[in-house]
Amino acid sequence: MADVHSKETRSYNMSRIKSKNTKPEMLVRQFLHKNGLRYRLHVKDLPGKPDIVLPKYKTAIFIHGCFWHGHEGCKYYVVPKTRTEWWLNKIQGNATNDAKAEALLKEGGWKIITIWECELKRLLSEKTLAQLLLNLAPE
């Protein structure tokens, strides 16, 4: 089946997808701030440029979009029917980069928390955010 949009429209739509200040990211940031936690955003000095960094807890939080990072078994991760091979390479590259960044951060003694976009949907967000606070508690 052909794409429902023209090439120009599809290109425009894809160019509008943001990598920073996304809705899931803003939800987590607001939650952390309400709970008195202070953080840094998109720290360039750290591998993978984590979305949120809590220096006090030496914790990096990555908020992944299910499609862009290939969340297996998720209904939001659907491989496009057009240019399938290109998209699979793109998504696999993102997953590989994620794994490298996590490994480097763990070597540096950082705790890593990954939150998927689907975990922040309406019915699951409260549970996910409560779990986030538990994960920040000192071990």
Backbone bond lengths (Angstrom), bond angles and torsions (degrees), N, CA, C in turn:
res aa  C-N    CA-C-N  psi(-1)  N-CA   C-N-CA  omega(-1)  CA-C   N-CA-C  phi
1 M - - - 1.450 - - 1.524 109.02 -
2 A 1.293 115.81 136.77 1.458 121.22 -179.89 1.524 110.52 -75.90
3 D 1.293 115.51 159.22 1.458 121.49 177.44 1.530 109.12 -63.55
4 V 1.331 116.52 143.84 1.460 120.12 -179.49 1.526 112.37 -78.31
5 H 1.325 116.99 -11.16 1.463 121.31 179.00 1.516 109.90 -112.11
6 S 1.320 115.23 157.03 1.463 119.44 173.53 1.522 107.85 -71.86
7 K 1.313 115.98 165.97 1.460 120.91 -179.18 1.532 110.80 -59.58
8 E 1.319 116.84 -40.43 1.472 121.54 -179.15 1.531 111.14 -67.17
9 T 1.342 115.96 -42.52 1.465 120.02 179.81 1.519 110.62 -65.58
10 R 1.333 116.71 -43.27 1.465 120.38 179.24 1.524 109.79 -62.67
11 S 1.311 117.11 -43.45 1.463 121.38 179.10 1.527 110.60 -60.35
12 Y 1.325 116.03 -43.87 1.467 120.30 178.96 1.530 110.52 -62.41
13 N 1.334 116.66 -46.73 1.468 120.69 179.99 1.521 111.31 -58.53
14 M 1.313 116.84 -45.88 1.462 120.76 -178.41 1.530 111.24 -66.76
15 S 1.319 117.54 -32.84 1.467 120.11 -179.91 1.523 112.11 -69.55
16 R 1.307 117.25 -19.61 1.457 122.27 -178.96 1.530 113.08 -84.17
17 I 1.320 118.00 -8.61 1.459 121.30 -179.44 1.528 108.15 -77.42
18 K 1.334 115.40 124.12 1.456 121.17 -174.51 1.527 111.08 -90.98
19 S 1.324 115.25 158.44 1.464 119.49 174.82 1.526 110.55 -110.30
20 K 1.317 117.07 -15.46 1.458 121.49 178.87 1.525 108.92 -123.52
21 N 1.322 115.33 153.91 1.466 122.24 177.06 1.528 112.44 56.94
22 T 1.319 115.84 40.08 1.459 120.35 177.82 1.529 109.09 -76.30
23 K 1.307 116.63 165.43 1.457 120.93 -179.06 1.534 111.75 -59.19
24 P 1.350 119.32 -46.94 1.467 118.14 177.37 1.531 112.79 -60.74
25 E 1.328 116.17 -39.82 1.469 120.23 179.71 1.529 110.56 -63.92
26 M 1.317 116.78 -43.32 1.465 120.33 -179.65 1.533 111.19 -64.16
27 L 1.312 116.91 -36.27 1.462 121.32 178.08 1.525 110.68 -61.68
28 V 1.320 116.91 -45.64 1.469 121.30 179.49 1.520 110.23 -66.76
29 R 1.317 117.08 -42.98 1.468 120.47 179.88 1.518 111.83 -61.02
30 Q 1.333 117.10 -44.31 1.470 120.58 178.87 1.525 110.79 -62.60
31 F 1.325 116.02 -41.25 1.464 120.47 179.03 1.523 110.92 -62.07
32 L 1.321 117.20 -47.32 1.462 120.94 -179.43 1.527 110.62 -61.77
33 H 1.326 116.70 -43.52 1.464 120.87 -178.66 1.529 110.84 -64.32
34 K 1.338 117.07 -42.71 1.470 121.11 178.33 1.527 111.75 -60.59
35 N 1.329 115.75 -30.25 1.467 120.61 -179.33 1.525 112.43 -92.02
36 G 1.315 116.61 15.12 1.461 121.14 173.32 1.512 115.28 78.45
37 L 1.317 117.94 12.88 1.459 120.61 179.84 1.521 109.88 -94.22
38 R 1.294 115.43 135.53 1.458 120.10 178.90 1.521 109.01 -109.35
39 Y 1.293 116.13 147.38 1.462 120.98 -170.42 1.516 110.90 -148.25
40 R 1.322 114.28 169.14 1.467 122.34 172.82 1.524 107.25 -115.27
41 L 1.316 115.19 153.51 1.461 120.30 -177.40 1.519 111.50 -110.32
42 H 1.322 116.07 137.87 1.464 123.27 169.86 1.533 112.41 45.88
43 V 1.313 116.33 56.93 1.460 122.20 -176.58 1.523 109.38 -69.80
44 K 1.317 116.39 112.68 1.463 122.07 -175.29 1.526 112.97 -69.89
45 D 1.332 116.56 -22.21 1.467 120.07 -177.40 1.529 112.55 -75.14
46 L 1.326 117.74 -16.50 1.461 121.31 -177.41 1.524 110.69 -98.83
47 P 1.331 116.60 145.87 1.468 119.90 178.43 1.526 111.25 -58.71
48 G 1.310 116.54 135.87 1.453 121.78 177.73 1.517 114.36 80.70
49 K 1.316 117.54 -2.83 1.461 122.93 -179.09 1.542 111.22 43.58
50 P 1.345 117.49 69.64 1.469 120.60 -176.34 1.526 112.02 -53.62
51 D 1.339 115.14 147.82 1.463 120.12 -179.69 1.522 111.03 -64.16
52 I 1.326 116.46 -41.83 1.463 121.73 -179.09 1.529 108.19 -136.14
53 V 1.330 116.07 134.24 1.460 121.03 178.02 1.526 108.35 -124.90
54 L 1.321 115.12 128.01 1.462 121.77 176.39 1.525 107.04 -108.20
55 P 1.338 117.92 90.94 1.463 120.73 -175.30 1.533 113.27 -58.86
56 K 1.337 117.41 -37.27 1.462 121.55 -178.81 1.529 111.28 -58.92
57 Y 1.330 116.64 -35.37 1.461 121.70 -178.86 1.516 112.34 -100.94
58 K 1.325 116.64 1.93 1.466 123.57 -176.06 1.534 109.57 47.43
59 T 1.335 113.82 52.32 1.459 122.17 -176.05 1.521 110.52 -125.89
60 A 1.324 115.05 135.15 1.466 121.75 175.46 1.522 108.02 -113.41
61 I 1.326 115.85 132.25 1.457 121.09 179.85 1.527 108.63 -113.98
62 F 1.329 114.47 125.22 1.456 120.93 174.86 1.517 107.66 -107.85
63 I 1.308 117.57 130.64 1.458 122.14 176.45 1.518 106.24 -112.58
64 H 1.325 114.75 106.38 1.457 121.07 -173.55 1.520 112.14 -98.39
65 G 1.330 114.77 136.85 1.456 120.49 169.54 1.520 107.67 -77.06
66 C 1.317 117.00 133.08 1.470 121.06 -175.03 1.529 111.88 -59.39
67 F 1.319 117.47 -40.23 1.467 119.62 -179.91 1.525 110.99 -70.17
68 W 1.304 117.23 -51.24 1.471 121.56 -171.67 1.519 113.55 -67.08
69 H 1.320 117.16 -25.50 1.463 119.97 -177.34 1.525 112.61 -112.44
70 G 1.335 117.43 8.59 1.456 121.80 172.35 1.515 114.60 65.87
71 H 1.329 117.33 55.58 1.466 121.84 -179.54 1.521 109.33 -73.15
72 E 1.325 115.81 99.75 1.464 122.03 -176.80 1.528 110.94 -61.75
73 G 1.327 115.26 137.81 1.457 121.10 177.54 1.517 114.20 78.52
74 C 1.303 118.19 6.09 1.465 122.41 -178.38 1.528 109.65 -98.96
75 K 1.311 116.28 140.06 1.464 118.94 -179.31 1.525 112.54 -70.43
76 Y 1.318 117.95 -15.93 1.465 120.88 178.87 1.530 112.48 -87.19
77 Y 1.323 116.72 -7.65 1.465 120.62 177.03 1.523 108.28 -101.21
78 V 1.313 114.74 96.26 1.459 122.09 178.36 1.524 107.15 -124.38
79 V 1.319 116.10 122.80 1.462 120.13 -179.95 1.527 108.65 -72.24
80 P 1.323 117.62 128.47 1.466 120.50 179.90 1.528 111.79 -59.17
81 K 1.303 115.31 149.11 1.474 121.28 -178.93 1.530 111.74 -79.01
82 T 1.322 117.29 -21.14 1.457 120.25 177.90 1.526 108.92 -104.13
83 R 1.304 116.42 143.52 1.470 123.11 -179.36 1.529 110.91 53.72
84 T 1.308 115.90 41.12 1.466 122.13 -174.96 1.523 112.47 -55.95
85 E 1.318 116.48 -46.35 1.465 119.46 -178.12 1.530 111.07 -61.74
86 W 1.338 117.22 -42.39 1.465 121.45 179.40 1.529 109.90 -61.31
87 W 1.343 117.04 -45.95 1.460 120.57 -178.88 1.522 111.70 -65.32
88 L 1.329 117.27 -40.49 1.463 119.54 178.78 1.523 111.07 -62.70
89 N 1.337 117.18 -40.08 1.469 120.72 176.79 1.522 110.68 -64.14
90 K 1.333 116.90 -42.72 1.462 121.96 -179.67 1.531 110.71 -61.45
91 I 1.323 115.68 -49.69 1.464 120.22 -177.17 1.532 110.95 -68.18
92 Q 1.324 117.13 -39.01 1.465 120.67 177.42 1.529 110.34 -64.18
93 G 1.331 116.86 -38.63 1.466 120.82 176.43 1.516 111.52 -61.69
94 N 1.339 116.50 -41.61 1.465 120.30 177.32 1.530 110.52 -62.21
95 A 1.328 116.81 -43.88 1.469 120.76 -179.46 1.531 110.83 -64.16
96 T 1.325 116.56 -39.16 1.466 121.11 178.21 1.530 110.38 -64.12
97 N 1.319 116.20 -45.09 1.473 120.39 178.21 1.526 110.93 -62.00
98 D 1.332 116.79 -39.38 1.468 120.80 177.96 1.527 110.58 -60.45
99 A 1.328 116.11 -45.67 1.470 120.62 -178.62 1.532 111.13 -63.57
100 K 1.330 117.04 -41.89 1.473 120.53 178.51 1.527 110.65 -62.31
101 A 1.322 116.66 -45.66 1.462 120.83 -178.58 1.529 110.66 -62.68
102 E 1.325 116.31 -43.24 1.470 119.86 179.12 1.518 111.49 -62.40
103 A 1.325 116.64 -42.26 1.462 120.46 179.91 1.530 110.61 -62.33
104 L 1.327 117.10 -44.41 1.466 121.04 179.55 1.528 111.60 -64.47
105 L 1.332 116.56 -40.59 1.461 119.61 178.88 1.530 111.24 -65.98
106 K 1.327 117.07 -41.58 1.472 120.56 178.70 1.514 110.95 -63.01
107 E 1.350 116.56 -39.44 1.472 120.26 176.23 1.517 110.75 -59.83
108 G 1.327 116.49 -34.53 1.462 121.60 179.89 1.513 113.29 -82.52
109 G 1.329 117.70 4.65 1.459 121.08 176.77 1.518 114.20 85.85
110 W 1.327 117.80 14.51 1.452 121.44 -179.96 1.518 110.88 -86.92
111 K 1.318 115.21 145.52 1.458 121.93 172.47 1.531 106.51 -91.88
112 I 1.335 116.65 136.64 1.458 120.50 -176.67 1.517 109.52 -116.60
113 I 1.324 115.42 131.55 1.461 121.75 174.40 1.521 106.52 -121.93
114 T 1.322 115.98 126.30 1.458 121.16 177.37 1.517 108.59 -112.24
115 I 1.311 115.72 125.90 1.455 121.50 177.86 1.521 107.25 -116.95
116 W 1.332 116.08 127.46 1.461 121.39 179.54 1.517 109.76 -90.97
117 E 1.317 114.95 148.46 1.463 122.30 179.36 1.533 111.46 -51.75
118 C 1.331 117.70 -42.34 1.470 121.02 -177.39 1.526 112.12 -66.36
119 E 1.325 118.04 -23.36 1.462 121.87 179.11 1.524 111.79 -76.63
120 L 1.327 116.20 -10.17 1.461 120.26 -179.90 1.526 112.28 -107.86
121 K 1.328 116.61 11.73 1.459 120.03 174.74 1.522 108.35 -70.81
122 R 1.294 116.73 161.62 1.465 124.23 -170.06 1.537 115.05 -44.16
123 L 1.300 118.58 -50.65 1.469 120.63 -174.12 1.526 114.05 -74.50
124 L 1.326 117.77 -25.51 1.463 120.84 -176.23 1.521 114.36 -102.87
125 S 1.321 118.44 -13.26 1.466 120.24 -170.22 1.525 113.42 -60.96
126 E 1.323 118.23 -41.75 1.474 119.78 -179.11 1.526 111.19 -61.54
127 K 1.324 116.21 -44.60 1.460 120.88 179.86 1.531 110.53 -64.07
128 T 1.330 116.42 -43.42 1.465 121.37 -178.95 1.524 111.01 -63.66
129 L 1.323 116.97 -44.56 1.463 120.33 -178.41 1.528 111.61 -69.98
130 A 1.331 117.09 -35.41 1.473 119.77 175.79 1.527 109.54 -64.20
131 Q 1.331 116.48 -41.19 1.469 121.20 178.07 1.529 110.44 -63.76
132 L 1.316 116.56 -35.33 1.466 120.92 178.10 1.526 110.32 -59.55
133 L 1.323 117.46 -44.75 1.472 120.56 178.51 1.528 110.96 -62.71
134 L 1.326 116.63 -39.94 1.472 119.57 178.76 1.526 111.14 -64.34
135 N 1.331 116.49 -37.16 1.461 120.36 179.54 1.517 112.62 -68.48
136 L 1.317 116.93 -23.74 1.476 120.62 179.66 1.515 112.52 -81.77
137 A 1.338 117.14 -16.38 1.457 120.24 -179.04 1.526 109.48 -61.61
138 P 1.326 116.50 140.04 1.471 119.89 179.56 1.528 111.23 -59.86
139 E 1.312 115.37 143.23 1.474 120.89 -177.88 1.507 111.06 -86.63
